Amino acid sequence: MIGYLGPRGSFTHQALLAYLQATNNTSTLDCFEATTISQVIDAVNNGKIKYGVVPVENSIEGAVGETLDQLIRTSQKVTINHEIIIPIEHCLITKTKNLNEITKVIAHSQALSQCQSYLKRFLPNVELEPTTSNSIGVKRVSELTNGNVAAIGPKQAAEIYKVPVYEAGINDEKENFTRFTLIGTETPEPTGLDKTTIAFGVPYDKPGTLVRVLNSFASNNINLTRIESRPSKKALGEYIFFIDLEGHRNDPSLKKALSEVVSDFSFYRWLGSYPRWNP
């Protein structure tokens, strides 16, 4: 069984379908539709499902904090098994044919943020209601009898819940992509085209520690594709760093780099080595 942030028609659901297509998996899978990212991760950790798909970062809005925070809080058996990258196109979905009749727009907070210019220009006075998933918003609109509520979401959700698309491509930035991760309890074998994700903390009272860590990767010819920080939630000014590296944890160069700096870490968590997205 595989879980995702639902309901059907969500971008996470689309990422799951893209993964199945890219891996030539045509078998019928039982799916678990979660209402939150944490629910997906907990279900994998508890053995309720074998895999889960969760968003990790967007090219416009950056990291999905809930995913990063939950990955380092759950047990170490839960790791990233694959990455999935899909384009994001937001649509205004509503039953009305007149924008002036819309009094409320329902969408995920990231979708509302990514469509700010459109909303300010065409719907400046409407109520904006955040929800946990864009497809939930579309589903709610489909269940309403009046046409004064709209949702922002993918056209696939509009098709599933049979609500007209008023306008497609309303996102401010057209080059909009979201990266998702397939999480599970297995470790994929090296493919030669892999990424490794780690999380670590460094003592804030030891100057130069982060520089030493980064220099170790550079001197071992390891390319960093992402680095960002999240509050440790333990003390003000204390952070956990998340890094994506090219290579697999079994690669000698990556082993060497980590062995040189592991003693500098105040916290360390390997989050997975997995194939790079190459559909």
C-alpha positions in Angstrom: 0.0 0.0 0.0 1.2 3.5 -0.8 0.0 6.7 0.8 -0.1 10.3 -0.3 -1.5 13.7 0.7 -5.0 13.4 -0.7 -7.7 13.4 -1.8 -7.5 12.3 -5.4 -6.4 15.0 -7.8 -3.9 16.6 -5.5 -0.5 17.5 -6.8 0.9 14.8 -4.5 -1.5 12.3 -6.2 -0.1 13.4 -9.6 3.4 12.9 -8.3 2.5 9.4 -7.3 1.1 8.7 -10.8 4.3 10.2 -12.4 6.5 7.9 -10.3 4.5 4.8 -11.2 4.7 5.7 -14.9 8.4 6.5 -14.7 9.1 3.1 -13.0 6.8 1.2 -15.4 4.6 0.1 -12.5 1.3 -0.8 -14.1 0.0 -3.0 -11.3 -3.0 -1.9 -9.3 -2.0 -0.5 -5.9 -4.0 0.0 -2.8 -3.7 3.7 -1.9 -4.1 5.5 1.5 -5.3 9.1 1.2 -3.9 11.0 4.1 -5.2 14.4 5.2 -1.7 15.7 6.4 1.9 15.1 5.6 2.6 13.9 9.1 -0.1 11.3 8.7 1.7 9.9 5.6 5.1 9.7 7.4 3.5 8.2 10.6 1.8 5.5 8.5 5.1 4.5 6.9 6.8 4.5 10.3 4.0 2.4 11.9 3.9 -0.1 9.0 0.4 0.8 8.0 1.7 1.5 4.5 4.9 0.4 2.6 5.6 3.8 0.9 4.4 7.3 1.1 4.7 10.3 -1.2 5.2 13.8 0.4 6.2 17.2 -1.0 9.7 18.4 0.1 10.3 21.7 -1.8 8.9 24.0 -4.4 10.9 26.1 -6.9 9.0 29.3 -5.8 8.2 28.9 -2.2 11.1 26.8 -1.1 11.1 24.0 1.5 8.0 22.3 2.9 8.8 22.7 6.5 6.4 20.1 7.8 8.1 17.4 5.7 11.6 18.2 6.8 10.6 18.5 10.5 8.8 15.2 10.5 11.5 13.3 8.7 14.0 14.0 11.4 11.5 13.3 14.2 10.4 9.9 12.9 12.4 6.7 13.4 15.6 6.2 11.4 14.1 3.3 9.5 12.0 5.8 7.4 14.2 7.1 4.6 13.9 8.7 1.2 13.7 6.0 -1.5 13.1 8.1 -4.6 12.5 11.7 -5.8 9.8 12.9 -8.1 9.6 16.3 -9.8 6.5 17.6 -11.5 5.4 20.9 -13.1 2.8 22.9 -11.2 0.0 24.8 -12.9 -2.7 26.4 -10.8 -6.2 26.8 -12.1 -9.1 28.9 -10.8 -11.9 26.3 -10.4 -15.5 27.4 -9.8 -19.1 26.9 -10.9 -19.7 30.5 -11.6 -19.0 32.2 -15.0 -18.7 35.6 -13.4 -15.7 36.6 -11.2 -17.7 39.3 -9.5 -19.9 36.6 -7.9 -16.9 35.0 -6.1 -16.7 35.8 -2.4 -14.2 33.1 -1.2 -11.2 31.2 -2.6 -10.1 28.0 -1.0 -6.6 26.6 -1.5 -3.4 25.4 0.1 -1.4 28.3 1.6 1.4 27.7 -0.9 -1.1 27.9 -3.8 -2.5 31.2 -2.4 1.0 32.6 -2.2 2.0 31.4 -5.7 -1.1 33.1 -7.2 -0.9 36.5 -5.3 -0.7 38.7 -8.4 -3.8 37.1 -10.0 -5.8 37.3 -6.8 -4.8 40.9 -6.1 -5.7 41.9 -9.7 -8.9 40.0 -10.2 -10.2 39.0 -6.8 -8.8 41.7 -4.4 -11.6 41.6 -1.9 -12.5 38.0 -1.5 -11.9 35.9 1.6 -8.9 33.5 1.2 -9.3 30.3 3.1 -6.2 28.0 3.5 -6.7 24.3 3.5 -4.4 21.3 3.8 -4.7 20.3 0.2 -5.8 22.0 -3.1 -7.9 19.0 -4.1 -9.8 19.3 -0.8 -10.7 22.8 -1.8 -11.9 21.6 -5.3 -13.9 18.8 -3.7 -15.6 21.3 -1.3 -16.5 23.5 -4.2 -18.1 20.5 -6.0 -20.3 19.9 -3.0 -21.6 23.4 -2.8 -24.9 24.4 -4.4 -24.0 28.1 -4.8 -21.4 29.3 -7.2 -19.8 32.1 -5.1 -16.9 29.9 -3.9 -13.8 29.1 -6.0 -10.8 26.8 -5.4 -7.2 27.0 -6.7 -5.9 23.6 -7.8 -4.8 21.4 -10.7 -7.1 20.8 -13.7 -7.0 17.0 -12.9 -8.9 17.8 -9.7 -11.4 19.8 -11.6 -11.9 16.8 -13.9 -12.3 14.3 -11.1 -14.8 16.4 -9.1 -16.5 17.8 -12.2 -16.1 21.5 -11.6 -15.4 23.9 -14.5 -12.0 25.5 -14.8 -12.6 29.2 -15.0 -9.0 30.0 -15.9 -5.8 27.9 -16.2 -2.2 28.9 -15.4 -3.0 31.6 -12.9 0.3 31.1 -11.0 2.5 34.1 -10.9 5.6 32.2 -12.1 5.1 29.9 -15.0 8.3 27.9 -14.3 6.9 26.3 -11.2 8.0 22.9 -10.1 7.6 20.8 -6.9 9.9 18.1 -5.7 8.3 15.2 -3.9 9.9 12.2 -2.1 8.9 8.6 -2.0 9.6 7.5 1.6 9.8 3.9 2.8 12.0 1.6 4.9 14.2 0.2 2.2 17.6 1.5 0.9 17.8 1.5 -2.9 21.0 0.1 -4.4 23.4 2.6 -6.1 22.4 3.4 -9.7 25.3 5.6 -10.6 22.9 8.6 -10.8 22.0 9.1 -7.1 21.4 11.7 -4.5 21.9 11.5 -0.7 20.1 13.7 1.8 21.5 14.3 5.2 20.5 16.5 8.2 22.9 17.7 10.8 23.5 20.3 13.5 26.7 22.0 14.5 27.6 23.6 17.8 26.8 27.3 17.6 29.7 28.2 20.0 32.4 26.7 17.7 33.2 29.1 14.9 34.0 27.7 11.5 32.3 24.3 12.0 29.9 24.7 9.1 32.7 25.8 6.8 34.8 22.8 7.7 31.8 20.5 6.8 31.3 22.2 3.4 35.0 22.2 2.7 35.1 18.5 3.3 32.5 17.9 0.6 34.3 20.2 -1.8 37.7 18.7 -1.3 36.2 15.2 -2.0 34.6 16.4 -5.2 31.1 16.0 -3.9 28.5 18.4 -5.4 25.9 19.9 -3.2 22.5 20.5 -4.9 20.6 22.0 -2.0 21.4 23.4 1.5 18.9 25.0 3.8 18.2 25.3 7.5 15.3 24.7 9.9 15.1 25.8 13.5 16.0 23.0 15.9 13.0 24.0 18.1 15.3 23.6 21.1 17.0 27.0 21.4 16.8 30.3 19.6 19.6 30.5 17.0 20.1 26.7 16.9 19.5 25.2 13.5 19.4 21.8 11.7 20.9 21.9 8.2 19.5 19.8 5.3 21.9 19.0 2.5 21.3 17.1 -0.8 24.5 15.7 -2.3 25.2 14.0 -5.5 26.2 10.3 -4.9 25.2 7.3 -2.8 26.1 6.7 0.8 28.1 3.7 -0.4 30.4 5.8 -2.6 33.9 5.9 -1.2 34.2 9.7 -1.7 31.0 10.4 0.3 32.1 8.0 3.0 35.4 9.7 3.3 33.9 13.2 3.4 31.5 12.3 6.2 34.1 10.5 8.2 36.2 13.7 8.2 33.4 15.8 9.8 31.1 13.5 11.7 32.8 14.4 14.9 31.9 18.0 14.4 28.2 17.3 14.3 26.0 18.0 17.3 23.2 16.1 15.5 23.3 13.8 12.5 20.7 11.9 10.5 21.1 10.2 7.2 17.8 10.6 5.4 18.4 8.4 2.4 20.3 7.6 -0.8 18.1 7.3 -3.8 17.9 7.6 -7.6 17.8 11.1 -9.1 14.6 11.9 -11.0 15.2 11.0 -14.6 11.9 10.0 -16.2 
